[in-house]
């Protein structure tokens, strides 16, 4: 894949809200008007093996899909698509990306042939006014997207679009950009952030990988801190996560797996509750904590 490394610098052009923009948005979303308002998800995706193993996490994703309306499409913000500038996949047939190594051949053999949606990609571009979101025709569906979504919609009959993470922007940028996507929920689009709140692979405890809920003290501390702030709707503390102490620095050595959470939180509307599930530690230095909003 040409975009496995950071993309070349892309300029962004602030977009004014004009009558032309509104007309374009209405045209782009015309095929989505019948959709029910969808909830918002942040999924702790963990190991890519969750995409093919039958376990409590993959079972929870399937159950969750059965409890929600069928979306018109899924817009996924995955920890595994990091770019300079913000992009959205706009092809009709995204390929399945096997962006990992050291796993069984059965995982590499998986193909998830969900269609893309140029219509949803354009609606996403028009929804975001603060920056120019560029259409992309090269990426596809990385494992942060397909390992989760194939358990939710195994028939691959729901279109999937990915929005990239501009890795050169601060936390507030990602939270604010999430807010701008709110209108897509009304069009039946399921917005799904995929990452892990606590994610420090350099400290994973392989000797405890199969111990249920084993976690280092700092991982368990941050699991509790994140849960407290999410349930209290204290988004400011979660945006400014670097001020949460040494445990936070160990839990988030790099923010790639944390940023998808901020998109989901930015979409939480007044009066909407956040519900936690899969709130467990694995391998000492990861948590599978997931959030459903709405």
C-alpha positions, 0 to 999 in steps of 0.5 A, a space after each residue: 500500500 502506498 499509504 502505509 507510511 505518512 502521506 506527503 504534505 497536503 494543504 488544507 483549505 478552510 471551507 466557508 458555509 455557503 449556499 453551494 456547500 449546503 446544496 452539495 451536502 443535500 445532494 451527497 446525502 440524498 440517498 441516506 435520508 431514510 436512515 434512523 439516527 445511529 448511536 456512536 461507538 468506540 471499540 477496543 479492538 485489541 489483537 487482530 485475532 479477534 477478527 477470526 476467533 470466537 471469544 467474548 469480545 467478538 461475540 459482544 460486537 456481533 450482539 451489539 450489531 443485533 441490538 442496533 438499527 441496520 446502518 446505511 453505512 459505517 464510517 470508521 476512524 481506525 488507529 491504523 490509518 495515520 496521515 498528514 491531512 485528513 482523508 476519506 476513502 472514496 472508492 466503491 470496492 475497498 480492499 482488505 488490508 493485512 497490516 500486521 505480521 507474525 499471525 497465522 495464515 488464516 488471518 491473512 487469508 481473510 477477505 472482507 468484501 464490504 462495498 465502499 460508498 463514494 456517496 458517504 465519502 462525499 457527505 463526510 467531506 461536506 460535513 466537515 467545514 474546518 478543514 478540507 477532507 481529501 478523497 482517497 482511492 488507495 487505502 482500503 479497510 485496515 485491520 482496525 476496521 475489518 476485524 471488528 466490522 466483519 463480526 458485526 456485519 458478517 455478510 459484508 452488506 453494509 458499506 464501509 468508509 474510513 476517515 483517516 487520523 491526521 497524526 500531526 494534529 493535537 487532541 482537540 482537533 480530533 475531538 472538534 472534527 468528531 463534532 462536525 460529523 454529527 449530521 451523518 448520524 441522522 442519515 443512518 451512518 454508524 460512526 465507529 472509532 476503533 483503537 484501545 484506550 490503554 495501548 502499550 505494546 512494548 510492555 505487554 506481558 506475554 506470560 499473562 496473555 491468557 490471564 483474564 483481566 490481568 493488568 499492570 497497576 498503571 493500566 488498571 489505574 488508567 482504566 478506572 480513570 478513563 471510565 470515571 471521566 467518560 461516565 461523568 462526561 468530563 471530556 476536557 480531562 480526556 482531551 488533556 490526557 497528558 495531564 493525567 499523570 505518569 500512569 497516563 504516559 505509560 497507558 498512551 505512549 503514542 496517541 494513535 489508538 487513543 485518538 479514535 475515542 476523542 472522535 466518539 466523545 465529540 459526537 456525544 450530544 446533550 442528554 446522551 448517556 455513555 455506556 461502557 462494555 468490554 471494560 477489561 485489561 488484557 496482556 498487562 498493558 492493554 484494555 478492551 474498554 469500549 463505549 456506546 453513545 446514544 
